[in-house]
Amino acid sequence: MFLTTFVSSLNKGNLITPILLKRKLIVEFRSTDKGSHFLELSSSESKLLSIQPVHVDFVIEGEESDLEEVFLHPISLKQLISFGKLSIKGSYRDFLRLEALIKLI
């Protein structure tokens, strides 16, 4: 699964600390094919959540294959949104944080 690899890479490096600065960011990856996956990003660690959290800061929605493309191929999240393959809900600041983390890994 693409998110497991992403979380593992984030936890190995010290990339997330300067981007989040003691803030917790909960991201929902909503697949039209397979349901939702929840990711908690914080300056101390990143982890996949097994249950749905009470509050979600940012939502990325699309087909599973398009969600995987963001993490496995050189196409950016912004490009997939402009092509209409993914949609997002949340603040632009959270979008920039998430895209920076994806590009760093």
C-alpha positions as CSV (number, residue, x, y, z in Angstrom):
1,M,0.0,0.0,0.0
2,F,1.4,3.4,-1.0
3,L,0.5,5.2,2.3
4,T,2.4,2.7,4.4
5,T,5.6,3.3,2.4
6,F,5.0,7.1,2.6
7,V,4.6,7.0,6.4
8,S,7.7,4.8,6.8
9,S,9.8,7.2,4.7
10,L,8.5,10.2,6.7
11,N,9.4,8.6,10.0
12,K,12.9,7.7,8.9
13,G,13.8,11.3,8.0
14,N,13.6,14.5,9.8
15,L,11.7,16.2,7.0
16,I,8.3,16.6,8.8
17,T,9.5,18.6,11.8
18,P,10.2,21.9,10.1
19,I,7.1,21.7,8.0
20,L,4.5,21.0,10.8
21,L,6.2,22.7,13.8
22,K,4.3,21.0,16.7
23,R,1.0,20.9,14.7
24,K,-1.0,17.8,14.0
25,L,-2.5,17.4,10.5
26,I,-5.0,14.7,9.8
27,V,-5.5,13.8,6.1
28,E,-8.2,11.6,4.7
29,F,-7.5,9.8,1.4
30,R,-11.0,9.0,0.1
31,S,-10.9,6.5,-2.6
32,T,-14.0,6.1,-4.8
33,D,-13.0,2.4,-5.2
34,K,-12.0,1.2,-1.8
35,G,-13.1,3.7,0.9
36,S,-11.0,6.0,3.1
37,H,-7.6,5.9,4.7
38,F,-6.6,8.3,7.4
39,L,-3.1,9.7,8.0
40,E,-2.0,11.6,11.0
41,L,1.1,13.8,10.5
42,S,2.8,15.5,13.4
43,S,6.3,16.8,14.2
44,S,7.0,13.8,16.4
45,E,5.7,11.0,14.1
46,S,3.4,10.0,11.3
47,K,1.0,7.1,11.4
48,L,-2.0,5.6,9.7
49,L,-5.1,5.6,11.8
50,S,-7.2,2.5,12.0
51,I,-10.4,4.3,13.0
52,Q,-12.0,7.4,11.6
53,P,-10.9,10.5,13.6
54,V,-13.4,13.0,15.0
55,H,-11.8,15.8,13.0
56,V,-10.2,15.7,9.6
57,D,-8.1,18.8,8.4
58,F,-7.7,17.9,4.8
59,V,-9.4,15.5,2.3
60,I,-8.1,14.2,-1.0
61,E,-10.7,12.3,-3.1
62,G,-10.3,10.3,-6.3
63,E,-9.8,6.8,-7.7
64,E,-7.2,4.6,-5.9
65,S,-4.9,4.6,-9.0
66,D,-4.9,8.4,-9.1
67,L,-4.1,8.6,-5.4
68,E,-1.2,6.2,-5.8
69,E,0.1,8.3,-8.7
70,V,0.8,11.1,-6.4
71,F,3.2,9.0,-4.3
72,L,4.7,6.7,-6.9
73,H,5.2,8.9,-10.0
74,P,6.7,12.3,-10.6
75,I,3.3,13.9,-11.3
76,S,2.3,16.4,-8.6
77,L,-0.8,16.6,-6.5
78,K,-1.5,20.0,-8.1
79,Q,-1.3,18.6,-11.6
80,L,-3.8,15.8,-10.8
81,I,-6.2,18.3,-9.4
82,S,-5.9,20.5,-12.5
83,F,-6.6,17.4,-14.7
84,G,-9.7,16.8,-12.7
85,K,-8.6,13.4,-11.4
86,L,-8.5,14.4,-7.7
87,S,-10.4,16.8,-5.6
88,I,-9.4,18.4,-2.3
89,K,-11.2,19.9,0.6
90,G,-9.3,22.0,3.2
91,S,-7.1,25.0,3.5
92,Y,-4.5,25.9,0.9
93,R,-1.9,26.1,3.6
94,D,-2.5,22.4,4.5
95,F,-2.4,21.6,0.8
96,L,1.1,23.2,0.5
97,R,2.4,21.4,3.5
98,L,1.2,18.0,2.2
99,E,2.6,18.6,-1.2
100,A,5.9,19.7,0.2
101,L,6.1,16.4,2.2
102,I,5.2,14.3,-0.8
103,K,7.9,16.0,-2.9
104,L,10.6,15.6,-0.3
105,I,10.0,11.8,-0.1
